[in-house]
């Protein structure tokens, strides 16, 4: 997309989504009981999978995490200083002993003469203290990975999206723990670091929709949000992918509940996958040319019903079953077709696409997008994760009973065992425009359809309720004082 095309989007904006209603436990979100959870967990253990990988968006510095500390916000730096010894990153050699001066503590935490956390990525920051070690966020993802992502050969595959300038720090954090963890847990970690393609960067504009110029007169471009990571995800060879943000980790005592629900999400995804593959296989058998007298060149009204593979009782009965399945599991309803063939092929096309099962947490005031049912331009409904900026009516957002903790399980291979081209399932009309700043100057930024928003718009999407204990993000440094991050 050229700069001129991007500027047109800034001027015109993105079309408003046709939101039917928020998804709820009664419509669109499954809240499984213990028996159903165990059924999913058991299915995950026995299902055949062509490789598993944990995909962790981890690009960017932790600057937002320390926004109030940078600003020397009085309440924040005082809370930091008063509780300094509770943080895993506390080091007496750096900070000295209590009592701690708030301003000096903030400067030592962020500055290069101290820990230098103001310019480091979240993944390499010390998050949790244990009796015999202190773990970074990256280390906690390794621990989680061995718990529920182990492949049949004992390998644990992880892919972290990082910024090139932070690669050295990530590799050092990995090297510090990998060998030890492999010996303790009897696994082999295969870790990949991948960069967001600069070609996906988008132009920034002034509030008047003019190209935003830097001091040297060049046009400012910016990474286009996490939606650009669909290209990184598309490069993975494994069939089953778990997606979880770098900062959403907790102390290891929370691992049993996190692991339990992650396995349930995977089991549900694999159960849906196998049922879909069964429908596709049956559909192809009923409509293949070998099942009839030669190839069928369908002309409505010309062939007798018995010679039309799409109009047979068997095929239409299967279509009825698929239609019910899509409605019950994915809240998909489709416009009425003009004939049997159009109906059958539309249902087949709807089935033959990537699958994702997304954990949803009850809305307790935490930030995050919400689960909704929307209607597309063709009249089909589906489940989608929307950000607040995509919802024009604030009352709709307030009616959402759940929010998105970014806890996804994806099946990205088709019924032939081949990889889907994930870029074919992006809805380019679901991007959004956000307000940012550059060196104190206001600007407007163009965000590509988010990775778990419009970038997965045309996937088969199912929602499952997961407990709040599985969602423990560190958005600001003081979040590390919460129970989930303390010994």
C-alpha positions in Angstrom: 0.0 0.0 0.0 1.6 3.3 -1.1 1.8 6.4 1.0 -0.9 8.0 -1.1 -3.2 5.1 -0.6 -2.6 5.3 3.2 -3.3 9.0 3.3 -6.6 8.4 1.6 -7.5 6.0 4.4 -6.6 8.7 7.0 -9.0 11.1 5.2 -11.8 8.6 4.6 -11.4 6.4 7.7 -12.3 2.7 7.9 -15.9 1.6 7.5 -17.9 1.0 10.7 -18.4 -2.6 11.6 -22.0 -4.1 11.6 -22.0 -5.3 15.2 -24.9 -7.7 15.9 -24.4 -8.1 19.6 -21.7 -8.8 22.2 -20.9 -12.5 22.5 -22.0 -14.1 25.8 -22.1 -17.4 27.6 -25.6 -17.9 26.2 -24.6 -17.1 22.7 -21.0 -17.4 21.4 -18.9 -18.2 24.5 -18.6 -21.7 25.9 -18.2 -22.0 29.7 -17.3 -25.7 30.0 -17.9 -27.5 33.3 -15.2 -29.7 34.8 -16.4 -32.8 32.9 -16.2 -31.0 29.5 -12.8 -29.4 30.4 -11.4 -32.9 31.1 -12.8 -34.1 27.8 -10.9 -31.4 26.0 -7.7 -32.0 28.0 -7.9 -35.8 27.2 -8.5 -35.0 23.5 -5.4 -32.8 23.4 -3.3 -35.7 24.8 -4.4 -38.2 22.2 -4.8 -36.1 19.1 -2.3 -36.3 16.3 -0.6 -32.9 15.7 2.0 -32.0 13.1 4.0 -29.9 15.5 3.3 -27.4 18.2 4.7 -23.9 18.7 4.2 -21.1 21.2 4.1 -17.7 19.4 5.0 -14.7 21.7 4.7 -11.1 20.5 7.6 -9.5 22.3 8.7 -6.5 20.1 9.4 -3.1 21.4 10.9 -1.5 24.5 9.1 -1.5 27.8 8.7 2.3 27.7 4.9 2.3 28.4 5.5 0.0 31.4 7.6 2.8 32.9 5.6 5.8 31.6 4.7 7.2 35.1 8.2 6.4 36.4 9.8 8.4 33.6 7.5 11.3 34.4 8.4 11.0 38.1 4.7 10.8 38.9 4.7 11.3 42.7 2.3 8.4 43.7 4.0 6.0 41.4 7.7 6.6 42.3 6.8 6.7 46.0 5.0 3.3 45.7 8.0 2.0 43.8 10.5 3.2 46.5 8.4 2.0 49.4 8.1 -1.5 47.9 11.4 -1.8 46.1 12.6 -4.9 48.0 9.5 -6.8 46.8 10.5 -6.5 43.2 12.5 -9.3 41.6 14.8 -6.8 40.0 15.8 -5.3 43.4 19.6 -5.4 43.7 21.3 -3.9 46.8 24.4 -3.2 44.8 22.4 -0.9 42.5 19.8 0.6 44.9 21.5 0.4 48.3 19.5 -0.3 51.4 16.2 1.2 52.7 14.9 3.8 53.0 15.0 4.6 49.3 14.6 8.1 47.8 11.8 7.9 45.2 13.4 10.1 42.5 16.8 8.4 42.8 15.2 5.0 42.8 13.3 5.8 39.6 16.4 7.1 37.9 18.5 4.1 38.9 15.8 1.7 37.6 15.6 3.4 34.2 19.0 4.9 33.6 22.1 3.3 32.1 24.0 4.0 35.4 21.5 1.6 37.1 19.5 -1.2 35.6 18.7 0.6 32.3 15.2 -0.8 32.2 13.9 2.3 30.4 15.4 1.1 27.1 15.1 -2.7 27.4 12.3 -5.0 26.2 9.9 -6.5 28.6 11.0 -10.0 27.8 14.4 -9.6 29.4 13.3 -7.8 32.6 13.4 -9.7 35.9 9.7 -10.4 36.8 9.7 -13.1 39.5 11.8 -14.1 42.4 12.2 -17.8 43.5 14.3 -19.4 46.2 17.1 -20.4 43.8 16.6 -18.1 40.8 15.1 -14.9 39.5 13.2 -15.2 36.2 12.7 -13.0 33.3 9.5 -12.9 31.4 11.2 -14.9 28.6 12.2 -17.6 31.2 8.7 -17.9 32.4 7.5 -18.6 28.8 10.0 -21.4 28.6 8.7 -22.9 31.8 5.1 -22.6 30.6 6.1 -24.1 27.2 7.5 -27.3 28.7 4.2 -27.7 30.6 1.8 -27.8 27.7 3.6 -27.4 24.4 5.9 -30.4 24.3 6.1 -32.3 21.0 6.2 -36.1 20.8 10.0 -36.0 20.4 10.4 -33.9 23.6 11.1 -30.6 21.8 9.4 -27.4 22.9 9.2 -24.9 20.1 8.9 -21.1 20.8 8.9 -18.1 18.5 9.4 -14.6 19.9 8.9 -11.6 17.7 11.5 -9.1 18.7 13.1 -5.8 17.5 16.5 -6.2 15.8 18.1 -3.8 18.3 17.0 -6.1 21.2 18.1 -9.5 19.6 21.3 -9.6 21.6 19.5 -9.1 24.9 17.0 -11.8 24.1 19.7 -14.3 23.1 21.6 -13.6 26.3 18.5 -14.1 28.4 17.9 -17.4 26.6 21.4 -18.6 27.0 21.4 -17.9 30.7 18.7 -20.5 31.4 18.2 -22.8 28.4 20.8 -25.5 29.2 19.8 -25.7 32.8 16.1 -25.9 32.1 16.7 -28.6 29.5 18.6 -30.7 32.0 16.0 -30.2 34.8 12.9 -30.8 32.7 14.1 -33.3 30.1 13.1 -31.2 27.1 14.9 -29.7 24.1 14.0 -26.0 23.5 13.9 -24.9 19.9 13.6 -21.1 20.0 13.3 -18.8 17.0 13.5 -15.0 17.1 11.8 -13.2 14.2 11.5 -9.5 13.3 8.5 -7.5 12.2 9.0 -6.7 8.5 9.8 -3.0 8.1 7.9 -3.2 4.7 4.7 -3.3 6.8 5.4 0.0 8.4 2.8 2.7 7.7 3.1 6.5 7.2 2.3 8.9 10.1 0.3 12.1 9.4 -0.5 15.3 11.2 -3.9 15.9 12.7 -4.7 17.6 9.3 -3.8 14.4 7.4 -0.6 15.8 6.0 2.6 13.6 6.0 4.3 13.9 9.3 7.8 15.2 8.7 10.8 14.6 11.0 13.4 17.3 11.8 15.4 16.4 8.7 12.4 16.7 6.4 11.9 12.9 5.9 8.5 11.3 6.4 7.9 9.5 9.6 6.9 5.9 9.3 5.9 3.6 12.2 5.4 -0.1 12.8 1.8 -0.8 11.9 0.8 -2.5 15.1 0.7 -6.2 16.0 -1.4 -6.9 12.9 1.8 -7.0 10.8 2.8 -10.1 12.8 0.4 -12.2 10.6 3.3 -12.4 8.2 5.6 -13.8 11.0 2.9 -16.3 12.0 2.5 -17.3 8.4 6.1 -18.4 8.3 5.7 -21.1 11.0 5.6 -24.7 9.9 3.9 -26.2 13.0 0.2 -27.0 12.8 -0.9 -26.0 16.4 0.1 -22.5 17.5 -0.5 -21.0 20.9 -0.4 -17.2 21.1 0.3 -15.3 24.3 1.8 -11.9 25.0 5.2 -11.6 26.5 4.0 -9.8 29.7 1.2 -12.3 30.5 3.1 -14.6 32.8 2.6 -15.3 36.5 4.6 -16.9 39.3 5.0 -20.6 38.8 2.4 -21.5 41.5 -0.2 -20.3 39.0 1.1 -22.7 36.3 -1.4 -25.6 37.1 -4.5 -23.5 36.4 -2.8 -21.8 33.3 -1.7 -25.1 31.9 -5.1 -26.8 32.6 -7.0 -24.2 30.5 -4.4 -24.0 27.8 -4.7 -27.7 27.3 -8.4 -27.4 27.2 -8.2 -24.7 24.6 -5.9 -26.9 22.5 -8.2 -29.9 23.0 -11.2 -27.9 21.8 -9.3 -26.6 18.8 -8.2 -30.1 17.8 -11.7 -31.5 18.3 -13.1 -28.9 16.0 -10.4 -29.5 13.5 -11.1 -33.2 13.4 -14.8 -32.7 13.0 -14.3 -30.2 10.2 -11.9 -32.5 8.4 -14.5 -35.3 8.7 -17.1 -33.0 7.1 -14.8 -32.0 4.3 -13.9 -35.6 3.6 -17.5 -36.7 3.5 -18.4 -33.7 1.3 -15.7 -34.5 -1.2 -16.8 -38.1 -1.4 -20.4 -37.2 -2.1 -19.5 -34.6 -4.8 -16.5 -36.1 -6.5 -16.8 -36.9 -10.2 -15.8 -40.5 -9.5 -19.0 -41.0 -7.6 -21.0 -40.2 -10.7 -21.1 -40.9 -14.4 -18.3 -38.6 -15.6 -17.6 -34.9 -14.7 -20.5 -32.8 -13.7 -20.9 -29.4 -15.5 -23.6 -28.0 -13.3 -26.4 -26.0 -15.0 -29.3 -25.2 -12.7 -32.5 -26.8 -13.9 -30.8 -28.8 -16.6 -29.6 -32.0 -14.9 -32.1 -34.3 -13.2 -31.6 -34.2 -9.4 -30.2 -37.7 -9.4 -27.3 -36.5 -11.7 -26.5 -33.4 -9.7 -24.2 -34.4 -6.8 -25.0 -31.2 -4.9 -28.8 -31.7 -5.0 -28.8 -35.3 -3.7 -30.6 -36.0 -0.4 -27.2 -37.1 1.0 -25.4 -33.9 0.1 -28.2 -31.6 1.2 -28.5 -33.5 4.5 -24.8 -33.1 5.1 -25.2 -29.4 4.3 -27.9 -29.1 6.9 -25.6 -30.7 9.5 -22.7 -28.4 8.5 -24.9 -25.4 8.7 -26.0 -26.3 12.2 -22.4 -27.0 13.2 -21.2 -23.7 12.0 -24.1 -21.9 13.8 -23.6 -23.7 17.1 -19.8 -23.6 17.3 -18.9 -20.4 15.5 -22.2 -18.3 15.5 -21.9 -18.4 11.7 -25.1 -17.8 9.7 -25.1 -17.4 6.0 -27.4 -15.6 3.4 -29.7 -17.8 1.5 -28.2 -19.4 -1.6 -29.8 -19.4 -5.0 -29.4 -23.1 -5.6 -28.0 -26.4 -4.1 -24.6 -26.1 -5.6 -24.0 -22.5 -4.4 -25.1 -23.5 -0.9 -22.9 -26.6 -0.8 -19.8 -24.8 -2.2 -20.3 -21.8 0.1 -20.4 -24.2 3.2 -17.3 -26.0 2.0 -15.4 -22.8 1.5 -16.5 -21.6 5.0 -15.3 -24.9 6.5 -11.9 -24.9 4.8 -10.0 -22.2 6.6 -7.8 -21.7 9.7 -9.3 -22.3 13.1 -8.8 -20.4 16.4 -10.1 -21.0 19.8 -9.8 -17.9 22.0 -9.9 -17.8 25.8 -12.2 -15.1 27.2 -12.2 -13.7 30.7 -15.2 -12.3 32.5 -15.1 -8.5 32.3 -13.8 -7.1 35.6 -12.6 -3.8 34.3 -9.3 -4.9 32.9 -8.3 -3.4 29.5 -8.6 -5.4 26.4 -10.7 -6.0 23.3 -14.1 -7.7 23.6 -15.8 -10.7 21.9 -18.6 -9.7 19.5 -20.8 -11.2 16.8 -20.6 -9.1 13.6 -22.2 -9.3 10.1 -20.0 -8.8 7.1 -20.8 -7.1 3.8 -22.0 -10.4 2.3 -24.5 -11.0 5.1 -22.6 -13.7 7.0 -22.3 -13.5 10.8 -19.2 -14.6 12.8 -17.4 -14.2 16.1 -14.7 -11.5 16.2 -12.5 -9.8 18.7 -12.9 -6.1 18.6 -10.9 -3.2 20.1 -12.7 -0.3 21.7 -11.6 2.0 18.9 -13.5 -0.2 16.4 -16.8 0.3 18.3 -18.6 3.6 17.7 -21.3 3.0 20.3 -19.8 3.0 23.8 -22.9 1.4 25.1 -22.2 -1.7 23.1 -18.7 -2.0 24.7 -20.2 -1.6 28.1 -22.6 -4.6 27.4 -19.7 -6.9 26.7 -19.6 -9.6 29.5 -16.0 -10.7 28.6 -12.8 -9.3 27.3 -9.8 -10.7 25.3 -6.7 -11.6 27.3 -4.8 -12.7 24.2 -4.9 -16.4 24.9 -5.3 -18.1 21.5 -4.9 -21.6 20.1 -4.7 -21.8 16.3 -4.8 -24.7 13.8 -3.2 -23.5 10.6 -3.0 -26.6 8.4 -5.8 -27.7 6.1 -7.4 -31.2 5.6 -4.6 -32.2 3.3 -2.0 -31.4 5.9 -0.8 -28.3 4.0 -0.3 -24.8 5.5 -2.9 -22.2 4.9 -1.7 -18.9 3.5 -2.9 -16.8 6.4 -2.6 -13.6 4.5 -5.6 -14.6 2.4 -7.9 -14.5 5.5 -7.2 -10.8 6.5 -10.0 -8.2 6.3 -8.1 -5.1 5.2 -11.1 -2.9 6.1 -10.8 -3.6 9.8 -7.7 -1.5 10.5 -8.0 1.6 12.7 -6.5 5.0 13.2 -4.9 5.9 16.6 -3.5 9.0 18.2 0.2 9.0 19.0 3.0 11.5 19.6 6.5 12.0 18.4 8.9 14.2 20.4 5.9 15.9 21.9 4.1 16.5 18.6 0.7 15.0 18.0 0.3 12.6 15.1 -2.2 10.0 13.7 -1.0 6.5 13.1 -2.4 3.8 10.8 -2.8 0.4 12.5 -3.1 -2.7 10.3 -5.9 -5.1 11.1 -4.8 -6.4 14.5 -3.3 -9.9 14.7 -6.2 -11.3 16.7 -8.7 -8.8 15.2 -9.0 -8.2 11.5 -5.9 -10.2 10.6 -7.8 -13.3 11.6 -11.2 -12.0 10.5 -11.9 -14.8 8.1 -10.8 -17.6 10.3 -13.2 -20.0 12.1 -13.4 -18.5 15.5 -14.7 -20.0 18.8 -14.6 -18.5 22.3 -14.2 -20.3 25.6 -14.4 -18.8 29.1 -11.2 -19.0 31.1 -10.6 -17.8 34.7 -9.1 -14.5 35.6 -6.2 -16.4 37.2 -4.9 -17.1 33.7 -4.6 -13.4 32.9 -1.7 -11.7 34.7 -0.3 -9.0 32.4 2.4 -6.5 33.5 1.2 -3.3 31.8 2.9 -1.0 34.3 5.8 -1.8 36.6 3.6 -1.6 39.7 1.6 -4.6 38.4 4.6 -6.7 39.6 3.4 -6.1 43.1 0.2 -8.0 42.5 -0.2 -11.4 44.1 0.3 -13.3 40.8 3.9 -11.9 40.6 5.0 -12.3 44.2 6.5 -15.3 46.0 
